[in-house]
C-alpha cells in the first residue's frame, strides 16, 4: 500500500512533467526578447514534458516556435528602424 502511485489529479492533468511544461512556457515568453536561446530551450523543455506525458507539452512546443519566430521578426524590425 505504501508503494502505490498517487492518483492523477482531477481534470486529466498529470503531475509528471508539469514543471517542465511550466518552464517551457516561461522560456517561450522570454523567446520574444532572446529568440535564439529561449526559443530552443522552450522547444526542448516542451518536448521533454510531452515525453513525460504532460498534455501541455505539445502546446508549449508550438508556443515556443511561434514566439521564437515573432522574436526574430521583432529583432529584424528593431535593427532596421532603430
N, CA, C and O atoms as a CHARMM CRD file, in Angstrom:
* protein
*
  328
    1    1 UNK  N      0.81300  -1.18000   0.00000 PROA 1      0.00000
    2    1 UNK  CA     0.00000   0.00000   0.00000 PROA 1      0.00000
    3    1 UNK  C      0.87100   1.26300   0.00000 PROA 1      0.00000
    4    1 UNK  O      0.46100   2.27700  -0.56400 PROA 1      0.00000
    5    2 UNK  N      2.02700   1.23000   0.59900 PROA 2      0.00000
    6    2 UNK  CA     2.88700   2.40100   0.66700 PROA 2      0.00000
    7    2 UNK  C      3.55700   2.67300  -0.68100 PROA 2      0.00000
    8    2 UNK  O      3.98000   3.80200  -0.92900 PROA 2      0.00000
    9    3 UNK  N      3.66400   1.67400  -1.55200 PROA 3      0.00000
   10    3 UNK  CA     4.34000   1.84800  -2.83400 PROA 3      0.00000
   11    3 UNK  C      3.38500   2.11100  -3.98100 PROA 3      0.00000
   12    3 UNK  O      3.81200   2.10300  -5.13500 PROA 3      0.00000
   13    4 UNK  N      2.11100   2.34300  -3.71200 PROA 4      0.00000
   14    4 UNK  CA     1.15100   2.61600  -4.76800 PROA 4      0.00000
   15    4 UNK  C      1.35300   4.03200  -5.29100 PROA 4      0.00000
   16    4 UNK  O      1.60700   4.95400  -4.51500 PROA 4      0.00000
   17    5 UNK  N      1.23900   4.20900  -6.62400 PROA 5      0.00000
   18    5 UNK  CA     1.38300   5.56500  -7.15800 PROA 5      0.00000
   19    5 UNK  C      0.19300   6.44000  -6.76200 PROA 5      0.00000
   20    5 UNK  O     -0.91800   5.95400  -6.55100 PROA 5      0.00000
   21    6 UNK  N      0.45400   7.71900  -6.66900 PROA 6      0.00000
   22    6 UNK  CA    -0.60100   8.65700  -6.30800 PROA 6      0.00000
   23    6 UNK  C     -1.60000   8.76200  -7.46000 PROA 6      0.00000
   24    6 UNK  O     -1.20100   8.68300  -8.62100 PROA 6      0.00000
   25    7 UNK  N     -2.86600   8.93400  -7.17100 PROA 7      0.00000
   26    7 UNK  CA    -3.84900   9.06900  -8.24900 PROA 7      0.00000
   27    7 UNK  C     -3.65700  10.38000  -8.99500 PROA 7      0.00000
   28    7 UNK  O     -3.15400  11.36000  -8.44500 PROA 7      0.00000
   29    8 UNK  N     -4.06700  10.37700 -10.25900 PROA 8      0.00000
   30    8 UNK  CA    -3.96200  11.58700 -11.06400 PROA 8      0.00000
   31    8 UNK  C     -4.91300  12.64800 -10.54000 PROA 8      0.00000
   32    8 UNK  O     -6.01800  12.32800 -10.10200 PROA 8      0.00000
   33    9 UNK  N     -4.49400  13.91700 -10.58100 PROA 9      0.00000
   34    9 UNK  CA    -5.38300  14.99200 -10.12800 PROA 9      0.00000
   35    9 UNK  C     -6.57000  15.13100 -11.06700 PROA 9      0.00000
   36    9 UNK  O     -6.49900  14.68400 -12.21200 PROA 9      0.00000
   37   10 UNK  N     -7.66300  15.74100 -10.61300 PROA 10     0.00000
   38   10 UNK  CA    -8.82800  15.90400 -11.48100 PROA 10     0.00000
   39   10 UNK  C     -8.52200  16.82000 -12.65800 PROA 10     0.00000
   40   10 UNK  O     -7.65100  17.68600 -12.57600 PROA 10     0.00000
   41   11 UNK  N     -9.22800  16.62500 -13.72500 PROA 11     0.00000
   42   11 UNK  CA    -9.01600  17.44000 -14.91500 PROA 11     0.00000
   43   11 UNK  C     -8.13300  16.77100 -15.94100 PROA 11     0.00000
   44   11 UNK  O     -7.96500  17.31500 -17.03200 PROA 11     0.00000
   45   12 UNK  N     -7.56600  15.63000 -15.65100 PROA 12     0.00000
   46   12 UNK  CA    -6.76900  14.88000 -16.60200 PROA 12     0.00000
   47   12 UNK  C     -5.31600  15.30100 -16.68800 PROA 12     0.00000
   48   12 UNK  O     -4.55400  14.69300 -17.44000 PROA 12     0.00000
   49   13 UNK  N     -4.90200  16.31900 -15.94700 PROA 13     0.00000
   50   13 UNK  CA    -3.50300  16.73200 -15.98100 PROA 13     0.00000
   51   13 UNK  C     -2.69400  15.87800 -15.02000 PROA 13     0.00000
   52   13 UNK  O     -3.05800  15.72600 -13.85400 PROA 13     0.00000
   53   14 UNK  N     -1.61700  15.33200 -15.50400 PROA 14     0.00000
   54   14 UNK  CA    -0.76700  14.51500 -14.64700 PROA 14     0.00000
   55   14 UNK  C      0.33200  15.37700 -14.05900 PROA 14     0.00000
   56   14 UNK  O      0.72200  16.39400 -14.63400 PROA 14     0.00000
   57   15 UNK  N      0.82200  14.95900 -12.91200 PROA 15     0.00000
   58   15 UNK  CA     1.89200  15.70600 -12.25900 PROA 15     0.00000
   59   15 UNK  C      3.22400  15.49400 -12.97200 PROA 15     0.00000
   60   15 UNK  O      4.12600  16.32200 -12.84100 PROA 15     0.00000
   61   16 UNK  N      3.36500  14.41100 -13.71800 PROA 16     0.00000
   62   16 UNK  CA     4.60700  14.13000 -14.43000 PROA 16     0.00000
   63   16 UNK  C      4.84200  15.18500 -15.50100 PROA 16     0.00000
   64   16 UNK  O      3.99100  15.38500 -16.36700 PROA 16     0.00000
   65   17 UNK  N      5.95900  15.84700 -15.45400 PROA 17     0.00000
   66   17 UNK  CA     6.31900  16.81800 -16.47600 PROA 17     0.00000
   67   17 UNK  C      5.69100  18.18700 -16.31100 PROA 17     0.00000
   68   17 UNK  O      5.84500  19.03600 -17.18900 PROA 17     0.00000
   69   18 UNK  N      4.98400  18.43000 -15.20900 PROA 18     0.00000
   70   18 UNK  CA     4.32800  19.72600 -15.03300 PROA 18     0.00000
   71   18 UNK  C      5.35100  20.84900 -14.93300 PROA 18     0.00000
   72   18 UNK  O      5.17500  21.90400 -15.54400 PROA 18     0.00000
   73   19 UNK  N      6.40900  20.63500 -14.17500 PROA 19     0.00000
   74   19 UNK  CA     7.45000  21.65100 -14.04600 PROA 19     0.00000
   75   19 UNK  C      8.13800  21.93500 -15.36900 PROA 19     0.00000
   76   19 UNK  O      8.48000  23.08000 -15.66400 PROA 19     0.00000
   77   20 UNK  N      8.34100  20.89400 -16.16400 PROA 20     0.00000
   78   20 UNK  CA     8.95100  21.08500 -17.47800 PROA 20     0.00000
   79   20 UNK  C      8.04000  21.91200 -18.38400 PROA 20     0.00000
   80   20 UNK  O      8.50700  22.78000 -19.12100 PROA 20     0.00000
   81   21 UNK  N      6.74100  21.63600 -18.32100 PROA 21     0.00000
   82   21 UNK  CA     5.79700  22.37800 -19.16100 PROA 21     0.00000
   83   21 UNK  C      5.73100  23.84700 -18.75100 PROA 21     0.00000
   84   21 UNK  O      5.70700  24.73300 -19.60600 PROA 21     0.00000
   85   22 UNK  N      5.70000  24.10200 -17.45600 PROA 22     0.00000
   86   22 UNK  CA     5.65200  25.48900 -16.97300 PROA 22     0.00000
   87   22 UNK  C      6.92300  26.23200 -17.36500 PROA 22     0.00000
   88   22 UNK  O      6.86200  27.38600 -17.78800 PROA 22     0.00000
   89   23 UNK  N      8.05900  25.58400 -17.22800 PROA 23     0.00000
   90   23 UNK  CA     9.33200  26.20300 -17.60100 PROA 23     0.00000
   91   23 UNK  C      9.40300  26.43700 -19.11000 PROA 23     0.00000
   92   23 UNK  O      9.98000  27.42700 -19.56100 PROA 23     0.00000
   93   24 UNK  N      8.81800  25.53000 -19.88700 PROA 24     0.00000
   94   24 UNK  CA     8.79300  25.70400 -21.33900 PROA 24     0.00000
   95   24 UNK  C      7.98100  26.93400 -21.72000 PROA 24     0.00000
   96   24 UNK  O      8.37200  27.68100 -22.61600 PROA 24     0.00000
   97   25 UNK  N      6.84700  27.15100 -21.04500 PROA 25     0.00000
   98   25 UNK  CA     6.04900  28.34000 -21.33100 PROA 25     0.00000
   99   25 UNK  C      6.78100  29.61500 -20.90600 PROA 25     0.00000
  100   25 UNK  O      6.67600  30.63900 -21.58100 PROA 25     0.00000
  101   26 UNK  N      7.51200  29.56300 -19.80600 PROA 26     0.00000
  102   26 UNK  CA     8.29700  30.72400 -19.37700 PROA 26     0.00000
  103   26 UNK  C      9.38600  31.03200 -20.40900 PROA 26     0.00000
  104   26 UNK  O      9.62300  32.19300 -20.74100 PROA 26     0.00000
  105   27 UNK  N     10.03800  29.99600 -20.90800 PROA 27     0.00000
  106   27 UNK  CA    11.06500  30.19000 -21.93500 PROA 27     0.00000
  107   27 UNK  C     10.44500  30.72100 -23.22400 PROA 27     0.00000
  108   27 UNK  O     11.05300  31.52900 -23.92600 PROA 27     0.00000
  109   28 UNK  N      9.23200  30.26300 -23.52900 PROA 28     0.00000
  110   28 UNK  CA     8.55100  30.76700 -24.72800 PROA 28     0.00000
  111   28 UNK  C      8.28300  32.26100 -24.61200 PROA 28     0.00000
  112   28 UNK  O      8.42000  32.99100 -25.59400 PROA 28     0.00000
  113   29 UNK  N      7.91000  32.71700 -23.44600 PROA 29     0.00000
  114   29 UNK  CA     7.70100  34.14700 -23.24900 PROA 29     0.00000
  115   29 UNK  C      8.98600  34.94400 -23.39800 PROA 29     0.00000
  116   29 UNK  O      8.99500  36.03100 -23.97700 PROA 29     0.00000
  117   30 UNK  N     10.06600  34.39400 -22.87200 PROA 30     0.00000
  118   30 UNK  CA    11.35200  35.07700 -22.98300 PROA 30     0.00000
  119   30 UNK  C     11.92500  35.01000 -24.39300 PROA 30     0.00000
  120   30 UNK  O     12.83000  35.77000 -24.73500 PROA 30     0.00000
  121   31 UNK  N     11.39700  34.09800 -25.21200 PROA 31     0.00000
  122   31 UNK  CA    11.87600  33.97800 -26.59100 PROA 31     0.00000
  123   31 UNK  C     11.53600  35.21600 -27.41800 PROA 31     0.00000
  124   31 UNK  O     12.12600  35.42800 -28.47800 PROA 31     0.00000
  125   32 UNK  N     10.60400  36.02700 -26.95600 PROA 32     0.00000
  126   32 UNK  CA    10.32500  37.27400 -27.65200 PROA 32     0.00000
  127   32 UNK  C     11.50600  38.23100 -27.56000 PROA 32     0.00000
  128   32 UNK  O     11.72500  39.04200 -28.45900 PROA 32     0.00000
  129   33 UNK  N     12.26200  38.13600 -26.47600 PROA 33     0.00000
  130   33 UNK  CA    13.40800  39.02500 -26.26300 PROA 33     0.00000
  131   33 UNK  C     14.71500  38.43700 -26.78400 PROA 33     0.00000
  132   33 UNK  O     15.51700  39.14200 -27.39700 PROA 33     0.00000
  133   34 UNK  N     14.92800  37.14600 -26.54100 PROA 34     0.00000
  134   34 UNK  CA    16.15400  36.45900 -26.96900 PROA 34     0.00000
  135   34 UNK  C     15.73600  35.17000 -27.68600 PROA 34     0.00000
  136   34 UNK  O     15.76300  34.09500 -27.08600 PROA 34     0.00000
  137   35 UNK  N     15.34900  35.26900 -28.96200 PROA 35     0.00000
  138   35 UNK  CA    14.74800  34.12000 -29.63200 PROA 35     0.00000
  139   35 UNK  C     15.68000  32.92300 -29.80700 PROA 35     0.00000
  140   35 UNK  O     15.23400  31.78300 -29.68400 PROA 35     0.00000
  141   36 UNK  N     16.95500  33.15100 -30.08700 PROA 36     0.00000
  142   36 UNK  CA    17.86000  32.02000 -30.33400 PROA 36     0.00000
  143   36 UNK  C     18.02100  31.14400 -29.09500 PROA 36     0.00000
  144   36 UNK  O     18.02200  29.91800 -29.20400 PROA 36     0.00000
  145   37 UNK  N     18.15300  31.73700 -27.95800 PROA 37     0.00000
  146   37 UNK  CA    18.41200  30.97600 -26.73800 PROA 37     0.00000
  147   37 UNK  C     17.12500  30.40000 -26.14300 PROA 37     0.00000
  148   37 UNK  O     17.01700  29.18900 -25.95100 PROA 37     0.00000
  149   38 UNK  N     16.17200  31.24700 -25.85700 PROA 38     0.00000
  150   38 UNK  CA    14.98300  30.79800 -25.13700 PROA 38     0.00000
  151   38 UNK  C     13.97400  30.08100 -26.03800 PROA 38     0.00000
  152   38 UNK  O     13.17700  29.28100 -25.54800 PROA 38     0.00000
  153   39 UNK  N     13.99500  30.35000 -27.32300 PROA 39     0.00000
  154   39 UNK  CA    13.11800  29.62900 -28.23200 PROA 39     0.00000
  155   39 UNK  C     13.46000  28.14700 -28.26700 PROA 39     0.00000
  156   39 UNK  O     12.58600  27.28900 -28.14900 PROA 39     0.00000
  157   40 UNK  N     14.74100  27.86300 -28.43200 PROA 40     0.00000
  158   40 UNK  CA    15.17200  26.45600 -28.45400 PROA 40     0.00000
  159   40 UNK  C     15.00400  25.80600 -27.09100 PROA 40     0.00000
  160   40 UNK  O     14.65100  24.63000 -27.00400 PROA 40     0.00000
  161   41 UNK  N     15.25100  26.55500 -26.03300 PROA 41     0.00000
  162   41 UNK  CA    15.05800  25.99900 -24.69000 PROA 41     0.00000
  163   41 UNK  C     13.59700  25.62300 -24.46900 PROA 41     0.00000
  164   41 UNK  O     13.30700  24.56400 -23.91200 PROA 41     0.00000
  165   42 UNK  N     12.67800  26.48000 -24.90000 PROA 42     0.00000
  166   42 UNK  CA    11.26100  26.18400 -24.76300 PROA 42     0.00000
  167   42 UNK  C     10.84400  24.96800 -25.56600 PROA 42     0.00000
  168   42 UNK  O     10.03500  24.16000 -25.10900 PROA 42     0.00000
  169   43 UNK  N     11.39700  24.83900 -26.76200 PROA 43     0.00000
  170   43 UNK  CA    11.08200  23.67500 -27.59500 PROA 43     0.00000
  171   43 UNK  C     11.56200  22.38900 -26.92800 PROA 43     0.00000
  172   43 UNK  O     10.82100  21.40900 -26.84300 PROA 43     0.00000
  173   44 UNK  N     12.79100  22.40400 -26.46300 PROA 44     0.00000
  174   44 UNK  CA    13.34600  21.19500 -25.83400 PROA 44     0.00000
  175   44 UNK  C     12.62900  20.84300 -24.53100 PROA 44     0.00000
  176   44 UNK  O     12.37100  19.67100 -24.25900 PROA 44     0.00000
  177   45 UNK  N     12.31000  21.84900 -23.73500 PROA 45     0.00000
  178   45 UNK  CA    11.58100  21.58900 -22.48800 PROA 45     0.00000
  179   45 UNK  C     10.16000  21.10400 -22.76700 PROA 45     0.00000
  180   45 UNK  O      9.64500  20.24200 -22.05400 PROA 45     0.00000
  181   46 UNK  N      9.53500  21.64900 -23.78800 PROA 46     0.00000
  182   46 UNK  CA     8.20600  21.18900 -24.16700 PROA 46     0.00000
  183   46 UNK  C      8.22100  19.75100 -24.65700 PROA 46     0.00000
  184   46 UNK  O      7.31900  18.97200 -24.34900 PROA 46     0.00000
  185   47 UNK  N      9.24800  19.40200 -25.42100 PROA 47     0.00000
  186   47 UNK  CA     9.37400  18.01200 -25.87100 PROA 47     0.00000
  187   47 UNK  C      9.60300  17.06900 -24.69800 PROA 47     0.00000
  188   47 UNK  O      9.07300  15.95800 -24.67000 PROA 47     0.00000
  189   48 UNK  N     10.39700  17.51900 -23.72900 PROA 48     0.00000
  190   48 UNK  CA    10.63400  16.68600 -22.54300 PROA 48     0.00000
  191   48 UNK  C      9.34600  16.51000 -21.73600 PROA 48     0.00000
  192   48 UNK  O      9.07300  15.41800 -21.23700 PROA 48     0.00000
  193   49 UNK  N      8.55600  17.57700 -21.60600 PROA 49     0.00000
  194   49 UNK  CA     7.28500  17.47900 -20.89200 PROA 49     0.00000
  195   49 UNK  C      6.32600  16.55200 -21.62300 PROA 49     0.00000
  196   49 UNK  O      5.60100  15.77800 -20.99800 PROA 49     0.00000
  197   50 UNK  N      6.32600  16.63300 -22.95200 PROA 50     0.00000
  198   50 UNK  CA     5.48200  15.74600 -23.74400 PROA 50     0.00000
  199   50 UNK  C      5.92400  14.29500 -23.57300 PROA 50     0.00000
  200   50 UNK  O      5.09200  13.39100 -23.48800 PROA 50     0.00000
  201   51 UNK  N      7.21500  14.08200 -23.52500 PROA 51     0.00000
  202   51 UNK  CA     7.74800  12.72100 -23.33200 PROA 51     0.00000
  203   51 UNK  C      7.34200  12.15400 -21.97600 PROA 51     0.00000
  204   51 UNK  O      7.11200  10.95300 -21.83800 PROA 51     0.00000
  205   52 UNK  N      7.25500  13.03200 -20.97600 PROA 52     0.00000
  206   52 UNK  CA     6.82100  12.59800 -19.64200 PROA 52     0.00000
  207   52 UNK  C      5.31900  12.34700 -19.59500 PROA 52     0.00000
  208   52 UNK  O      4.82000  11.77800 -18.62400 PROA 52     0.00000
  209   53 UNK  N      4.59300  12.76000 -20.62500 PROA 53     0.00000
  210   53 UNK  CA     3.17200  12.50800 -20.68800 PROA 53     0.00000
  211   53 UNK  C      2.28700  13.67300 -20.31300 PROA 53     0.00000
  212   53 UNK  O      1.07700  13.50100 -20.16900 PROA 53     0.00000
  213   54 UNK  N      2.85800  14.85800 -20.14900 PROA 54     0.00000
  214   54 UNK  CA     2.03500  16.01500 -19.79900 PROA 54     0.00000
  215   54 UNK  C      1.31800  16.50800 -21.05100 PROA 54     0.00000
  216   54 UNK  O      1.95300  16.68700 -22.09000 PROA 54     0.00000
  217   55 UNK  N      0.00900  16.73000 -20.97000 PROA 55     0.00000
  218   55 UNK  CA    -0.74900  17.11200 -22.16800 PROA 55     0.00000
  219   55 UNK  C     -0.40500  18.49000 -22.72400 PROA 55     0.00000
  220   55 UNK  O     -0.68300  18.75300 -23.89400 PROA 55     0.00000
  221   56 UNK  N      0.18300  19.36700 -21.94100 PROA 56     0.00000
  222   56 UNK  CA     0.53400  20.69700 -22.43900 PROA 56     0.00000
  223   56 UNK  C      1.93000  20.75300 -23.06200 PROA 56     0.00000
  224   56 UNK  O      2.38300  21.82300 -23.47100 PROA 56     0.00000
  225   57 UNK  N      2.60600  19.62000 -23.13500 PROA 57     0.00000
  226   57 UNK  CA     3.94400  19.60000 -23.72000 PROA 57     0.00000
  227   57 UNK  C      3.95000  20.03800 -25.17100 PROA 57     0.00000
  228   57 UNK  O      4.78000  20.85100 -25.57600 PROA 57     0.00000
  229   58 UNK  N      3.01700  19.49800 -25.96300 PROA 58     0.00000
  230   58 UNK  CA     2.94700  19.86400 -27.38000 PROA 58     0.00000
  231   58 UNK  C      2.56600  21.32800 -27.55300 PROA 58     0.00000
  232   58 UNK  O      3.08700  22.00800 -28.43700 PROA 58     0.00000
  233   59 UNK  N      1.66700  21.80900 -26.72000 PROA 59     0.00000
  234   59 UNK  CA     1.26100  23.22100 -26.79400 PROA 59     0.00000
  235   59 UNK  C      2.45600  24.11700 -26.49600 PROA 59     0.00000
  236   59 UNK  O      2.63000  25.15400 -27.13700 PROA 59     0.00000
  237   60 UNK  N      3.27200  23.72900 -25.53900 PROA 60     0.00000
  238   60 UNK  CA     4.46500  24.50800 -25.20500 PROA 60     0.00000
  239   60 UNK  C      5.45000  24.53000 -26.36500 PROA 60     0.00000
  240   60 UNK  O      6.09500  25.54900 -26.61300 PROA 60     0.00000
  241   61 UNK  N      5.56900  23.41300 -27.07800 PROA 61     0.00000
  242   61 UNK  CA     6.46600  23.37300 -28.24100 PROA 61     0.00000
  243   61 UNK  C      5.97000  24.33600 -29.31400 PROA 61     0.00000
  244   61 UNK  O      6.74900  25.12900 -29.84400 PROA 61     0.00000
  245   62 UNK  N      4.68000  24.27400 -29.63800 PROA 62     0.00000
  246   62 UNK  CA     4.13900  25.15300 -30.67600 PROA 62     0.00000
  247   62 UNK  C      4.20300  26.62000 -30.25200 PROA 62     0.00000
  248   62 UNK  O      4.45300  27.49700 -31.07900 PROA 62     0.00000
  249   63 UNK  N      3.97600  26.88700 -28.96700 PROA 63     0.00000
  250   63 UNK  CA     4.06400  28.25300 -28.46500 PROA 63     0.00000
  251   63 UNK  C      5.50000  28.76900 -28.56200 PROA 63     0.00000
  252   63 UNK  O      5.72500  29.92400 -28.92400 PROA 63     0.00000
  253   64 UNK  N      6.45400  27.92500 -28.24200 PROA 64     0.00000
  254   64 UNK  CA     7.85900  28.32300 -28.32300 PROA 64     0.00000
  255   64 UNK  C      8.27400  28.61200 -29.75400 PROA 64     0.00000
  256   64 UNK  O      9.00900  29.56500 -30.01300 PROA 64     0.00000
  257   65 UNK  N      7.80500  27.79200 -30.68000 PROA 65     0.00000
  258   65 UNK  CA     8.12400  28.02700 -32.09300 PROA 65     0.00000
  259   65 UNK  C      7.53600  29.36100 -32.54900 PROA 65     0.00000
  260   65 UNK  O      8.20800  30.15300 -33.21100 PROA 65     0.00000
  261   66 UNK  N      6.28500  29.60000 -32.19100 PROA 66     0.00000
  262   66 UNK  CA     5.63200  30.84700 -32.60800 PROA 66     0.00000
  263   66 UNK  C      6.30600  32.06600 -32.00500 PROA 66     0.00000
  264   66 UNK  O      6.56300  33.03900 -32.71400 PROA 66     0.00000
  265   67 UNK  N      6.59700  32.03400 -30.71900 PROA 67     0.00000
  266   67 UNK  CA     7.21500  33.20400 -30.10000 PROA 67     0.00000
  267   67 UNK  C      8.65600  33.39200 -30.57500 PROA 67     0.00000
  268   67 UNK  O      9.14800  34.51900 -30.63200 PROA 67     0.00000
  269   68 UNK  N      9.32900  32.29700 -30.91300 PROA 68     0.00000
  270   68 UNK  CA    10.67800  32.43200 -31.44800 PROA 68     0.00000
  271   68 UNK  C     10.63300  33.13500 -32.81000 PROA 68     0.00000
  272   68 UNK  O     11.45600  34.00800 -33.08500 PROA 68     0.00000
  273   69 UNK  N      9.68300  32.75900 -33.64900 PROA 69     0.00000
  274   69 UNK  CA     9.56400  33.41500 -34.95400 PROA 69     0.00000
  275   69 UNK  C      9.16100  34.87600 -34.80700 PROA 69     0.00000
  276   69 UNK  O      9.66500  35.73500 -35.53000 PROA 69     0.00000
  277   70 UNK  N      8.26100  35.16300 -33.88100 PROA 70     0.00000
  278   70 UNK  CA     7.87600  36.55000 -33.62400 PROA 70     0.00000
  279   70 UNK  C      9.07400  37.32900 -33.08300 PROA 70     0.00000
  280   70 UNK  O      9.27700  38.48700 -33.44800 PROA 70     0.00000
  281   71 UNK  N      9.86000  36.70400 -32.22400 PROA 71     0.00000
  282   71 UNK  CA    11.06100  37.35600 -31.69300 PROA 71     0.00000
  283   71 UNK  C     12.06500  37.67800 -32.77700 PROA 71     0.00000
  284   71 UNK  O     12.68200  38.74300 -32.75600 PROA 71     0.00000
  285   72 UNK  N     12.24100  36.75500 -33.74400 PROA 72     0.00000
  286   72 UNK  CA    13.13200  37.03600 -34.87300 PROA 72     0.00000
  287   72 UNK  C     12.61700  38.20800 -35.70000 PROA 72     0.00000
  288   72 UNK  O     13.39300  39.05900 -36.13600 PROA 72     0.00000
  289   73 UNK  N     11.29900  38.24800 -35.91500 PROA 73     0.00000
  290   73 UNK  CA    10.71500  39.34900 -36.68000 PROA 73     0.00000
  291   73 UNK  C     10.87800  40.67800 -35.94600 PROA 73     0.00000
  292   73 UNK  O     11.21300  41.69100 -36.56000 PROA 73     0.00000
  293   74 UNK  N     10.64100  40.67700 -34.63600 PROA 74     0.00000
  294   74 UNK  CA    10.81500  41.90500 -33.85300 PROA 74     0.00000
  295   74 UNK  C     12.27500  42.36300 -33.85900 PROA 74     0.00000
  296   74 UNK  O     12.54900  43.56200 -33.91600 PROA 74     0.00000
  297   75 UNK  N     13.19700  41.42600 -33.80300 PROA 75     0.00000
  298   75 UNK  CA    14.61500  41.77000 -33.84200 PROA 75     0.00000
  299   75 UNK  C     14.97500  42.38600 -35.19500 PROA 75     0.00000
  300   75 UNK  O     15.70800  43.37300 -35.25700 PROA 75     0.00000
  301   76 UNK  N     14.45900  41.80200 -36.27200 PROA 76     0.00000
  302   76 UNK  CA    14.73900  42.34400 -37.59600 PROA 76     0.00000
  303   76 UNK  C     14.16100  43.75100 -37.74400 PROA 76     0.00000
  304   76 UNK  O     14.81600  44.63500 -38.29600 PROA 76     0.00000
  305   77 UNK  N     12.94000  43.96100 -37.25400 PROA 77     0.00000
  306   77 UNK  CA    12.34200  45.29400 -37.31300 PROA 77     0.00000
  307   77 UNK  C     13.12000  46.30300 -36.47200 PROA 77     0.00000
  308   77 UNK  O     13.31500  47.44500 -36.88700 PROA 77     0.00000
  309   78 UNK  N     13.55800  45.87900 -35.30000 PROA 78     0.00000
  310   78 UNK  CA    14.31700  46.77600 -34.43700 PROA 78     0.00000
  311   78 UNK  C     15.64400  47.17600 -35.06400 PROA 78     0.00000
  312   78 UNK  O     16.06600  48.32700 -34.95600 PROA 78     0.00000
  313   79 UNK  N     16.29700  46.22900 -35.71600 PROA 79     0.00000
  314   79 UNK  CA    17.56900  46.55700 -36.35900 PROA 79     0.00000
  315   79 UNK  C     17.38800  47.47100 -37.57400 PROA 79     0.00000
  316   79 UNK  O     18.25400  48.28400 -37.89700 PROA 79     0.00000
  317   80 UNK  N     16.25300  47.31700 -38.22900 PROA 80     0.00000
  318   80 UNK  CA    16.01800  48.12100 -39.42000 PROA 80     0.00000
  319   80 UNK  C     15.63800  49.55300 -39.06900 PROA 80     0.00000
  320   80 UNK  O     16.09500  50.49000 -39.72500 PROA 80     0.00000
  321   81 UNK  N     14.81100  49.73500 -38.04800 PROA 81     0.00000
  322   81 UNK  CA    14.26000  51.06400 -37.76600 PROA 81     0.00000
  323   81 UNK  C     14.87600  51.75600 -36.54700 PROA 81     0.00000
  324   81 UNK  O     14.61100  52.93700 -36.32600 PROA 81     0.00000
  325   82 UNK  N     15.66300  51.08000 -35.77700 PROA 82     0.00000
  326   82 UNK  CA    16.27300  51.73800 -34.60600 PROA 82     0.00000
  327   82 UNK  C     17.74900  51.90800 -34.76900 PROA 82     0.00000
  328   82 UNK  O     18.41100  52.44100 -33.87900 PROA 82     0.00000
